[in-house]
Amino acid sequence: MTTNFPIPADPDEFFMSMAVFSAFIDKGMRACPDFPALVADGPHERRLVDDVAKLVLLAVRLERAILAVDGLLGRPRGSVEQNVCEPFGAWYVGHCLANGGVSAYEVCRSHLAEALIDYFTEGQAPLDVWSTIRAIKAEEPTLMLCHEVVANSINWEWAPRFVVANNTNNTAEHPLHPRSAWRPKTGPVHVSEYWPWVEHCVREAYVRSRYQALTAAPDVFMQLVMAKLVFVEGCRLRDLQVRHDLAGQEVIESLPARTAFSAGLFEALPALRQAVLALAPGFDPGAWIGRPVSDFMSEYVVAADPDSTAVVTGKTGQSGEGRSVAITLAALWNGVPESSGVWRLEDGAVLKLVGASAADVMPDTGGEFATA
């Protein structure tokens, strides 16, 4: 009598993908001449099997996340199995042997993720590569990526998909991005690649203009997180206490919706790094680049009553003299910029914030007057 066992349902072929990926990683490992030395120890081999199983699961999850990205162009040449899994298996053997016969899981999963990025984004514009990286970070938030695109990332999600050309002929040129600038930067490519390059330049210029706008816009909280000295009505505050966590939270919440952390954003806004460190002292930009700012705020949000919570406190005058000052969150919200670093608060008081470079050249006297 033959017993028919039911076949488990696998409608999206997830488990099938795991089996195939596992087979090709194994193939890459066994093709490596050093593989027998790595698995000579039985218990050691079982540990490697467990580690590889976790990496196979990760590979399938990341592949599914990448394929779900809107606007992903046609599938690259070859297959994930041959172009990612098999080479990863060979790399894994060398990694383990160089690491004393064991694997470093964080290093392995980063290497695997970057191999998938390289495979799926070959020939794609940075905007599309950024979308792929964001999809990976959404699936695996704690993944550390050292990919070149991560190191040079900007907020491509801000850039609308401009149409800069429509039925143009092979000799037409964009006034700001001529062909004479295109050829030296891209090398020998087909003439049809000119207008996609122009679109990339226009989008990048748009993102960088947004950075400039954020930098130029007066923001009392950005100035506060960078301030070394604070003056009220011309008098420097002594015993100064600043709630950098609350000020930092305001800096982060002022960013455009759907913003992700990027290298370009940190470079354009030095106050942003201080803001996140005030909320999370152990903040590692490498772990957060590609993740939404909203994810960070959901983890580190600080509750405060804006009308009663003082963000800035201190005393004017010399020690034992002067008056106490407390500036609430609401007072800072309602402040009006008068000049660089100078704000008129709702009660009429003048607040001046002095950054580190200016503070270094100011005299350290008790009640010095700070002019606007």
C-alpha positions in Angstrom: 0.0 0.0 0.0 1.4 3.4 -1.0 1.0 6.3 1.3 0.5 9.7 -0.4 1.8 12.5 1.7 0.3 15.9 1.1 2.6 18.5 -0.5 2.8 21.6 1.6 1.3 24.7 -0.1 4.0 27.1 -1.5 1.9 29.5 -3.6 4.7 32.1 -3.9 7.4 29.5 -4.3 9.3 30.9 -1.3 10.5 27.5 -0.1 11.3 26.5 -3.6 13.6 29.6 -3.9 15.2 28.6 -0.6 16.0 25.2 -1.9 17.4 26.5 -5.1 19.5 29.2 -3.5 20.8 26.7 -0.9 21.9 24.3 -3.7 23.8 27.0 -5.6 25.5 28.3 -2.5 26.5 24.8 -1.7 27.8 24.3 -5.2 30.0 27.4 -4.9 31.3 26.2 -1.6 32.1 22.7 -2.8 33.9 24.1 -5.9 36.4 25.8 -3.7 39.6 23.8 -3.2 39.7 24.7 0.5 36.2 23.4 1.2 37.4 19.9 2.5 39.6 21.6 5.1 36.8 23.8 6.3 34.4 20.9 6.9 36.9 18.3 8.2 35.4 18.7 11.7 32.0 17.1 12.0 30.5 19.4 14.7 32.1 22.4 12.9 30.4 21.4 9.7 27.0 21.3 11.3 27.5 24.8 12.6 28.3 26.0 9.1 25.1 24.4 7.8 23.1 26.3 10.4 24.8 29.6 9.5 24.3 29.1 5.7 20.6 28.2 6.3 20.1 31.7 7.9 21.8 33.3 5.0 19.7 31.5 2.5 16.6 32.7 4.2 18.0 36.2 4.1 18.8 36.0 0.4 15.2 35.0 -0.5 13.7 37.7 1.6 15.9 40.4 0.1 15.3 39.1 -3.4 11.5 39.4 -2.9 11.9 42.9 -1.4 13.9 44.1 -4.4 11.6 42.6 -7.0 8.7 44.4 -5.3 10.3 47.8 -5.9 8.1 50.0 -8.1 9.8 51.0 -11.4 12.5 48.3 -11.3 13.7 47.8 -14.8 14.0 44.5 -16.6 15.6 41.6 -15.0 19.4 41.6 -15.3 21.3 39.1 -17.4 21.9 35.7 -15.9 20.3 34.4 -12.7 20.5 35.2 -9.0 21.6 31.6 -8.5 24.6 31.8 -10.9 25.6 35.4 -10.3 25.0 35.8 -6.6 24.5 32.5 -4.8 27.3 30.5 -6.4 30.0 33.2 -6.0 28.8 33.9 -2.5 29.4 30.2 -1.6 33.0 30.4 -2.8 33.5 33.7 -0.9 32.0 32.2 2.2 34.6 29.4 2.3 37.5 31.9 2.1 35.8 34.1 4.7 35.4 31.3 7.2 39.0 30.1 6.8 40.3 33.6 7.2 38.2 34.0 10.3 39.4 30.9 12.2 37.0 28.5 10.7 33.9 30.3 11.7 31.7 32.9 10.0 30.9 36.4 11.1 27.2 36.6 10.5 27.0 40.4 10.2 29.9 40.5 7.7 28.3 37.6 5.7 24.8 39.1 5.5 26.3 42.5 4.4 28.3 40.9 1.7 25.3 38.9 0.5 23.1 42.0 0.4 25.6 44.0 -1.5 26.0 41.2 -4.0 22.3 41.3 -4.6 22.4 45.1 -5.0 25.1 44.8 -7.6 23.3 42.2 -9.5 19.9 43.8 -9.6 21.1 47.4 -10.2 23.7 46.9 -12.9 23.3 49.7 -15.4 20.6 51.5 -13.4 20.5 55.1 -12.5 21.4 56.1 -8.9 17.7 57.0 -8.2 16.7 53.4 -8.9 19.7 52.0 -7.0 18.6 54.1 -4.0 15.1 52.7 -4.3 16.6 49.2 -4.1 18.7 50.0 -1.1 15.7 51.5 0.7 13.7 48.3 0.0 16.5 46.2 1.4 16.7 48.4 4.5 12.9 48.2 5.0 13.1 44.4 4.9 16.3 44.2 7.1 16.6 47.4 9.1 19.7 46.6 11.0 21.7 45.6 7.9 25.0 47.4 7.6 25.8 48.3 4.0 29.2 49.7 2.7 28.0 49.9 -0.9 29.4 52.9 -2.9 25.9 54.2 -3.5 25.2 54.2 0.3 28.4 56.2 0.9 27.5 58.7 -1.8 23.7 58.6 -1.3 21.5 61.6 -1.6 17.7 61.8 -1.1 16.6 60.7 -4.5 13.1 60.1 -3.2 12.6 63.9 -3.2 13.2 64.1 -6.9 10.1 63.9 -9.1 10.6 61.9 -12.3 11.1 64.9 -14.6 10.5 64.6 -18.3 13.3 66.6 -19.9 13.0 65.4 -23.4 10.2 64.4 -25.7 10.7 63.2 -29.2 14.1 65.0 -29.4 16.5 64.2 -32.2 20.1 62.9 -31.9 21.5 66.4 -32.1 19.3 68.2 -29.6 21.0 69.4 -26.4 19.9 70.5 -22.9 21.0 74.1 -22.3 22.5 73.3 -18.8 23.9 69.8 -19.6 25.5 69.8 -23.1 26.8 66.8 -24.9 30.3 68.2 -24.5 30.0 67.6 -20.7 28.2 64.3 -21.1 30.9 62.4 -23.1 33.9 62.9 -20.8 31.8 61.8 -17.7 30.2 58.7 -19.2 32.8 57.4 -21.6 31.9 55.6 -24.9 28.2 54.9 -24.7 25.4 54.9 -27.2 23.9 58.3 -28.2 20.6 57.2 -26.8 22.0 57.4 -23.3 22.4 61.2 -23.5 18.9 62.1 -22.4 18.7 59.6 -19.5 22.0 61.2 -18.3 20.4 64.6 -18.5 17.4 63.5 -16.5 19.8 62.1 -13.9 21.6 65.5 -13.7 18.3 67.4 -13.4 17.1 65.2 -10.6 20.3 65.5 -8.7 20.3 69.2 -9.1 16.8 69.3 -7.7 17.7 67.3 -4.6 20.8 69.4 -4.0 18.7 72.6 -4.3 16.4 71.2 -1.6 19.5 70.7 0.6 20.5 74.4 0.0 16.9 75.5 0.8 17.0 73.6 4.1 20.4 75.0 5.0 19.3 78.6 4.1 16.0 78.5 5.9 16.1 80.0 9.4 15.5 77.3 11.9 15.8 78.1 15.6 16.2 74.4 16.6 18.9 73.7 14.1 20.8 76.7 15.4 20.1 75.7 19.0 21.6 72.2 18.7 24.8 73.7 17.3 24.9 76.7 19.7 27.7 77.0 22.2 26.6 80.3 23.7 23.1 81.6 24.3 22.2 85.3 24.9 18.9 86.8 26.1 18.4 90.5 25.8 22.1 90.8 25.2 23.2 88.9 28.3 25.0 85.6 28.1 23.2 82.8 30.0 25.2 81.2 32.8 24.5 77.7 34.1 23.1 77.1 30.6 21.0 73.9 30.2 19.7 73.0 26.8 17.3 70.1 26.2 19.1 68.9 23.1 16.8 65.9 22.8 13.8 68.2 22.4 15.6 70.5 20.1 17.0 67.6 18.1 13.5 66.1 17.8 12.2 69.4 16.3 15.1 69.3 13.7 14.3 65.8 12.6 10.5 66.5 12.4 11.1 69.5 10.2 12.4 67.3 7.4 10.2 66.7 4.4 7.8 63.7 4.5 9.1 60.3 3.4 12.7 61.4 3.9 15.3 58.7 4.5 18.7 59.2 6.1 21.4 59.7 3.5 25.0 60.7 3.4 24.1 63.8 1.5 21.6 64.8 4.1 24.1 64.5 6.9 26.6 66.5 4.9 24.2 69.3 4.1 22.8 69.6 7.6 25.5 69.3 10.3 22.8 69.9 12.9 21.1 66.7 11.9 23.9 64.5 13.3 23.9 66.5 16.6 20.1 66.1 16.7 20.0 62.3 16.3 22.9 61.9 18.8 21.0 63.9 21.3 18.1 61.4 21.1 20.2 58.3 20.5 23.8 58.7 21.8 24.8 55.4 20.1 23.5 56.4 16.7 25.4 54.9 13.9 24.8 56.6 10.5 25.9 53.5 8.6 23.1 51.5 10.2 20.5 54.1 9.4 21.3 55.3 5.9 18.4 54.2 3.7 15.9 54.0 6.5 13.1 56.4 6.9 13.5 59.3 9.4 10.0 58.4 10.6 11.3 55.0 11.8 13.9 56.8 14.0 11.3 59.1 15.4 9.0 56.2 16.2 11.8 54.7 18.3 13.1 57.8 20.0 10.3 60.3 20.2 10.3 62.4 23.4 6.9 63.6 24.9 6.8 67.1 26.2 4.2 69.8 27.1 5.2 72.7 24.8 3.8 75.3 27.1 5.5 74.2 30.3 8.6 72.3 29.2 11.7 74.5 29.2 14.1 73.8 26.4 16.6 76.5 27.4 17.3 77.5 31.0 20.0 79.6 32.6 20.8 82.8 34.5 21.9 86.2 33.3 24.7 88.2 34.9 27.5 87.1 37.1 27.3 84.2 39.6 24.7 85.0 42.2 23.3 87.8 40.2 20.8 88.4 37.5 17.6 86.6 36.8 16.6 83.1 35.9 15.5 82.4 32.3 13.4 79.6 31.0 12.4 79.4 27.3 9.7 76.9 26.5 9.2 74.8 23.4 6.1 76.9 22.5 8.1 80.1 22.8 10.7 78.8 20.4 8.0 77.6 18.0 6.6 81.1 17.9 10.0 82.9 17.6 10.5 85.2 14.6 13.9 85.4 12.9 15.4 88.9 12.9 18.9 88.2 11.6 21.5 85.4 11.5 21.2 83.6 14.8 18.9 86.2 16.3 15.3 85.5 17.2 12.5 87.7 18.6 10.5 85.6 21.1 6.7 86.0 21.6 7.3 88.0 24.8 9.5 90.5 23.0 12.8 89.2 24.3 15.7 88.9 21.9 17.4 85.4 21.7 20.8 85.1 20.2 22.5 81.8 19.5 26.2 81.6 18.8 27.8 78.6 17.2 31.2 77.0 18.0 33.3 79.0 15.5 32.0 82.4 16.8 32.1 81.3 20.4 35.8 80.7 20.2 36.5 84.4 19.6 34.1 85.9 22.1 35.4 87.1 25.5 34.4 85.1 28.5 32.9 87.9 30.7 30.0 87.8 33.0 27.2 89.8 31.3 28.6 90.7 27.9 26.3 92.1 25.4 25.7 90.3 22.2 24.8 92.5 19.3 22.8 91.2 16.4 
